[in-house]
């Protein structure tokens, strides 16, 4: 088949290994910066130019499926010929990729005769979902369970996993293979799959091996999922758990009868001393209220809503506040945000930071803002509360379900005016943020601490091991 590949960012890099060079009719991208450059031996074209080529199918390499599919159809593409990277198995042959083993004697993941628990991740990046799985592995190891982490792709988190003596398998075949086709998992007594990204893996499996499916995903991440295939996943010996109400609602939109339990993640306590506010403060900022938002700059995370809210502040409030937008800043929205931020006094776009730097940023923050249009249970909100930093949350953020008056502030999703009013209240009542932060810390201890997570996880695992 001749394929048009729509999107040349993160997910193209993840999945391009499955595409033969000669099968690609063209790479297409909406970014004018990428258009008419050469990538992997192909010229990157605009969608209009790409659709003028001869092709059999278009593969969308992004989670922004709805918008990109709509764009393709408006440009004349046949809807039946538009696929998502989740659909790659329909279009390509599973030519097995090499598997890498770390911290494992020999070349079999579990060849010592001791059956254990395999935790399967989509990646080993430093995002919240992968870190939540790492924390789970640490707890299980601490409690004496033989545990291994496997991932579709390598990443910086692997080094931390290895430091704790936890074996790692990097198996790129997990992107396209079913459980039955993944022979090495057959030696485990329990499999845990992290996120909806494993839905195809679960469609064909050994029903004798119990599986836990731990969901972290909002409905946005289901846009590219084959709904009929999702409904066909065998529910026998399958336990589905959600990190909160948002992922539960998302899967129930497709499989309403599916039983879904609750397992919140745990966040390690590294807040340290309460003497934290003045470290890393910029000159002249000590008397200003410091607001921080953390996450990839994209429409789903709502940084544009925050910027609109900041612009609505009166001059007095803006002079008493600073705003830091932390996270990946290479998207088209990020470019617009950065351009607008140049004209907004007190707004700084930092770009991505490592975990150590993020800790410093949270240490100096007065308020965490999560303006997301949808966000299941962002770990940065739990981390902020761990540092005693109160949060302003959109009511579309899963963490908002745990916030009561006096613990933090919640505003109506996409309502920039209401968010602006919440920000202004924090500026004008800075003296009350300390107590609010203590209340936020209590929420962390009650719901997101490692002790609570370990207790909840022990109950879940105890039913199998």
N, C-alpha and C positions, 0 to 999 in steps of 0.2 A: 504494500500500500504506500501511496505517496501522502506524506503527512505535513500539514502546516502546524507549527508549534507556536501557540499564542502565549507569550510571557517568557522572558529570559532571565528572571530573577532567581530567588532562592529555590523555588520548587522545580524550575528547569534544571538547576544544578544538581538537585537531589535525584532526579529521575532520568536525566539524559543518557545514563549508561545503558538504558534499555533500548535506545533508538539507534538503529544503524544509520551511519552518516548518509548513505545513498538513499535511505527511505525519507529523508527530510526534504520536502519540496522548498520550504523556506521557514525561517524564523521570523515571527512578527511581534511587534511590541508597540505600545502606545507612547513610550517615552521618546520625544524628539532627540534626546541626547544619544540614545542607543541606535536610532534609525540610521541606516546606511553606514554602520560600522560592521566589522567582520567579527563573528563569534563562532568558534569551533569550525572554521572553514566556510561558514555561511554568512551571507549578507543579511543583516537585520532590516526588515522592511516594515512599513506601516501596514496596518490591517487591510486598508484598501489595496495596496500594492500586492500584498500576499495573496489575497483572495482572487487576484487576476491570474495567478499561477494555476497550473493543472494540479489538482490534488484530489484525494479520496476522503480525507477526514481532517478535522481540526482538533488538536488536543490543547485544552486550556491548562496551563501550568500555573495555576493560582487558585486561592480560595475565593476570589472575587468572581465566582462563577456566574451569578445572576446578571451582573452588569456586563460582563464580557460576552456572555452568550447573547444577551439582548443586542449588544453592539454588532456582533457578527451577523445576526439575523437581519438587522436593519441594513447591513451592507450587502445582503443578498445571499448569505450562506444558508444552506438547508439544515434545519434544526436536527434532523436525523443523522447528520454527519458531524455533529459537534460532540466531543467527548471531554471528560475530565481526566486528570492524571490517575484518579482512582480506577478509571476504566482501562488502563493500559493493558491489562491482561487480555482484553478482547482484541487488541490490535497487534500485540507483539508476542513472540515466543519467549517462554521462560528459559532463557539460556543461563544456567546456573552460574552465579558469581562466586568468587573465592570468599571463604569465611575466615575471619581472623579471630584467634583465641588469645586472651591475655590472663595470666595468672592461673592457668589450667595445665596440669601435667598431661603430657601426650597431646593428642589432637581431638579427643572427644570431650565435649563439655562436662560430662559427668561419668567418668570411667572408673570410679573408685568403689562402685557397688552401693553407694549411699544415695538414696533418692532424695531430691531436694526440691526447692522452689525456684522456678525461672520467672523473672520479672522482665517483661518485654516492653521496650520503649521505642518510640518513633525516631528519637535522636538522643544525642548526649550533649546538646547545647546547654547553655546556662539559663534556660527558660524555666518557668515555674513548674510545668508538668514533669519535666525530666528530674528536676531537683526533688519534687515530691516523691518520685519513685526511688530516688537515691536515699532519701530519709527513711522510706519504708524498708529498703534493703538493710540499712544500718540497724534499725530496730529489730528486724528478724534475725540478723547475725548476732546481735547482743543477746537475744533470747535463745540462742543455740540452734537455730534452724540453718541447715545448709542452703545457701542462697547464691544465685547468679543473676547478673543483669545482662540482657541481650538487647541490641539496638539495630535498627535498620541502617544507621550510619554513625560514624565516629564523631567525636567532638571533644571540647575542652573538659567536659565533666568526667571523662574516662580517667584522667589522672587522679582526680579526687577519689573516685570509686576504688581504684587500685591501691591507693594509700591506706584504705580501710581493709585491705586484704580480701576484697570481694571480686571473684572472677568475672570477666567480661567477654562476651561474644559479640563481634560485629558481623552481622549477617545481612547483607544488602538484599538477599532473596526474600526477606520478610516483607519487602515492599509489594511483591506480586504473588507470593506463594500462599497456599492454604496451610493450615496446621498439618493436614495429612501429608502434604508435600515437604514438610520440614521435619526430616527424620530425626534430627538430634534432640528434639523436644520430647520424644517418646519415653526417655529415661527418667522424666521428672514425675513427682507425685502431685504437683500442683503448678498450674500456669496462671500468671497474672498478666493481662494485656492492658496497657495504659493508653486510653483515649480511643475515640471512634476510628482512628486510623487503622485499627486492627479488625475492622468489620469484615473485610474480604478473607482475612486469615481464618476467621471463625466460621465461615460458611461451610467448610468441610473439615471436620476434626474427629479425633479419637474420643468418642463419648465416654470412655472409661476413665479418662483423665479429667479431673475437675478443673474448671476454668473460672477465674474471677475477672470480670471486665470492669475496670475502674474508669469511669467517665468524667472528663473535665471540660467537655465541649459544649458551647452554646449552639443554637440552631444555625448560626452562620456557617459552621464547619460541616453541616450536613447538606449544604447546597449541591455539592458534587457527588454525594453518595447515591448509589443505585438503591432506591427505596424498596423495590421488590426483593432485591438480594438481601437487604437488611432484614426484611420480614421473614426470610427463609432461614435465618441463622437458627440452628437447633438450640432449644432452650433447656434441653436435658443436661444436667450436671453443670449448668451455667449459673453463676451468681453475678448479678449486675449491681454495682455500687456507684453512687454519684457523690461528687464533692459538694453538692448543694442542690437547691431547687432548680437552678437554671439548666444544668445538664440533664436532670431528670425530666424536666418539661420538654427539652429538645428531643430526646429519644422517644418520648411518649407522643409527640406529634406524628411519628411514623408507626410506632409499635405501642399503642396505648395500653394493651393488655400486659406488657412486660413488667414483671415485678422488679422494682428498683429499691435497693436499700441506700443507706447513707454512710459514707466514711469521709470525713474531712481529713485533709492532709495535716502534717505537723511541721512547724517552723522552729528550727533550733534557736535557742535563746542566746543571742550574742550582743545584747544591748550594752552590757557593761555598766559603767558609772552613770549616774544621773547628771554629772557635770559634763554636759554634751553640747549645749546650745551655741557656745562661742567658738568651738573648733571649726576651722575651715570657713568661717564667715569672711566674706569679702569686705574690704575697707568701706566703712560708711553704712554697712548693713545691720549692725548690731541692734539698732533700735527698730528695725523693720520686721514685719511679720513675713516669715519665709514659707512660701507654698511650693510644694514639689509634686509633679506628676511623673509617673514612670511607665514606660511601655513603648513598643513600636509606634512610630507616628503614622497612623492610618485612620481611616474613617471610623472603623469599629471602636477605636480607643477614644475618639471624641476630643482630641486636642484642639480641633477647630472650635468646638463648643466652648472650651475653656478660654480660648483667645477672645472670642466674642464677649464672653462674660467679663474679662479683664477690661476690654475697651468700654464696657458700660459703666465701669466704676467712675465715681466723681474724682476730681483731681486730688482732693484731700486723701481719699483712701488709696489711690494709686501711688502717691508719694510715700505712703507708709508700708508698702508691700513690695516683695520681690517674688518672681515666679521662675522656677526651673523646670524645663521640659526635658526629661532624660529618656534616651532610648534611640533605637535605630532610626536614622534620619535621611534615608536615601529614597523614600517613596516620592511620588509626585505631590502628594499632600504635604509631605515634609518640606519640599521646596517652597510651596506656597506659605506654609507656616513660618518658615525661616524668613521669607521676604516680609511678611506682615510683622514678625517679631522685631525686625529692625526699626520699625516705626512705632513700636510699643515700648515705652520706657519701663525698665524693670523686668522684662521678659528675656530669659536666656535659654537657648536651645543647646544642650551640651553634647548631643550625640550619644552613642552607646558608651557604657562604662563597665568596668569589671566589678566583681562582687565586693572587693575591698573598698573601692571608691563609692559604690552604692551605699555601703554601710556608713561611710562618712557623710554622705548626702542626707541620709535618713537621720543621722545623729544631729545634724544642724537644723533640720526641718521643724517648723512649728505646726504645719498642717499638710497632710497628704490629700491630694485631690484625685479622685478617680471619675472622670467625666464620661466614661464609656457608654456607647449606645447599647452594647451588650457585653457582659464579661462574667463568666461563670463564678469564679471565686479567686480573684487575683491574689497571688502570694504577696505582692508588694503591699497590699492593704494590711495583711496579717503581720508582715514584717514591720510596717510603720507602727502598728499598735503595740508590737513587741518592744519598740523603742519608746513607747509612751507618746506617740504622735497621733493625735486625733485625725479622723478622716472626714472629708466631704465626699459623699458617694452619690452617683446617679442611682435611681431606684431600679435600674436595669443591671446593676452590679450585685452578684449573689451575696456578697458580704453585707449588703444593706439589711438583709433579713436578721442580722445579729446586732444591729445598732438600735439603741433606745435613746430617747431624749437625754442629753447630758453626756452620752458616750461619743457622739459624733453628730454629723449633720447629713441629711439625705435630701436631694432635690429631684424634681420630676425630670425624667429622661429627656434630653435635648432642649430643655428649658434654660437657655443661657441667662435670661433675666433673673430667674430664681437662683441659679448658681451664683450670679454676681451679687445678689443680696446676701447669700450665705458667706461669701468671701468678705464682703463689707462687714458683716457681723463679727467675723473673726478678727479683723483689723481693729474694730472699735472695742472689742471685748478681749483683747489680748491677755488681760490679767486672768481670764477664766479658762484659757487654753490649758494651763497647767493641770487643773483639776480634771478637765475633760480628757487630757492625756492619761491621767491615772486611771480613769474609767475605761479608756481604750485598752490600756495595759491589762486590766482585769478581763476584758473580753478575750484578749489573746490567751491569757492563762486558762480561762474556762473552756475555750473551744479549739485553739490552734497550738497549744504548747505540745512539746514532745511527750510529756508525761501522759496527757490526755489521749494523744494519738496512739501511743504505745498500748494504753489500756483498751482503746477501741479496736485496734488492729489485732490484739491478742484474742479478743472475742471472735473476730472474723476467722482468723487462721486456725483457732482451736477447733473449729467445726470440721476441719479437713485433716489436720496433722496430729 
